[in-house]
């Protein structure tokens, strides 16, 4: 009995700025913008079929509820495994297929009543470092053409640390969007969008010190979306990083727990300080990969 096996692999992401502006209704009233990057931490899934059974399984190498978009990546991998999509050479997926798959995942999550946007699905599908624009239902993915030295410098300065406190994006996203509907945080969301656009320019110009300070500005604005998004425990965690070699910090995802991304003057000291909670990474430029055998 011959087994037909399909394997799909997709990366999680870190987000630099603009998260939450990819969520309705902000996307339809003001248009969102997110700057993010896929990293080499993956969800890998496989589906095995023969005449008598179908077996589906997943595995991943990121902490639970990390704020890195893992649930969206899992859904993308699942949809990719059960879809009969056409592949490019070496398991690559076409540009149009990536858009279609990301939209299918978003539709699935919306049908489940989740409060969330589209950055996670698109980051996992496309990989790379991208500026993403969200205009009503349309998504534009703009890859940043960075110099190799910029990419290497970023990787040598950034440290991703798991706080050990679970992050539930649906909950924190709902808090932020509820405040938006009450008219409480519109200007802050607009600021997050503007910071994403400014960050993109700083990266392209290789102005990494300016980029790093915008990370602090992003966290300040994100804290204003709702009091539970950057709680006291997170502020203390960030302060510990600042006291041990970090110069800026960005709460990953929608906040409330999960991970913090530090930009470091002394990377080794930051890594020693947080030790086992450090999530080592490099950037991923492949996005979703599928192999059929």
C-alpha positions, 0 to 999 in steps of 0.5 A, a space after each residue: 500500500 503506497 503512502 502519499 505524503 505532503 509536507 508544508 512548512 511556514 515561518 512565524 513572524 516578528 512585527 516591528 510596527 503597525 500591528 492592530 492596524 490590519 484589523 477591521 474596521 481600521 482597515 476600512 476607515 483609515 487603511 493599515 500598514 504593518 512592518 514585519 519579518 518572517 523568522 526561521 522558527 516554523 510550523 511544519 505539518 504533514 498529511 499522509 494518505 493511502 487507500 485506508 486512512 488519512 493522517 494529519 500532524 503538526 509540529 512547531 518550535 516556538 513557545 505557546 502563545 508567543 505573540 509571533 502569529 503561530 495560530 495563523 501559521 498553523 492554519 495556513 499550513 493546514 489549508 496548504 496541506 488540504 489544497 490542491 495548489 500548483 507548485 513552482 520548482 523546489 516546493 515554492 508556491 506561486 505569488 497568486 497562490 500565496 495571496 489566495 491561501 492567506 485570504 482563505 485562512 483569514 476567512 476561516 478565522 473570521 468565521 470562528 469569530 476571532 478578532 484579528 487581522 491579516 499580517 500573520 497569514 501573509 508573513 507566513 505565506 511570503 516570508 521576508 521583511 515586508 511592509 504590508 498595506 491593508 486598504 479595505 479588503 485589499 492587501 499589498 505586500 511590499 518586500 524591502 530590498 535591504 542591503 546584506 549589511 543591514 540584514 546582518 546588522 539587524 540580526 546581530 542587534 535583535 534579541 527575541 525573549 519569551 516572557 513566560 506569560 501566555 499571549 492571547 491575541 484574540 483577547 487583546 485585539 478585542 480590547 483594542 478594537 472595542 476602544 477604537 469603536 468607543 473613539 478612545 484610541 484612533 490617534 494611537 492606531 494612526 501613529 502606529 501606522 505612521 511609525 511602520 512607514 517611518 521604520 521602513 524608510 529607516 531600514 532602507 536607508 540603513 539608519 538602524 539607530 533611528 529604527 531602534 528608537 522607533 521601536 520604543 515609540 511603537 511600544 509607547 503608542 501600543 500601550 495607549 490602545 488599552 491598559 492591559 496591552 502593556 501591563 506593569 509586568 511587561 514594563 518591568 520585563 522591558 526595564 530589566 532588558 534596558 538595564 542589561 544591554 538593550 536600548 529599545 524594545 517592542 512588544 510582539 503581536 498585540 501585547 498582553 504577554 508573549 514575547 518582547 523584541 529587544 534592540 541591543 547595544 550589548 547583545 551578549 549581555 541581554 542574552 545572558 540576562 534572559 538565558 533560556 527564555 531567548 528565542 534565537 532566530 535569523 530572518 526567513 526569506 522563503 515563506 511557505 514551502 510545500 513538498 509532495 512525495 
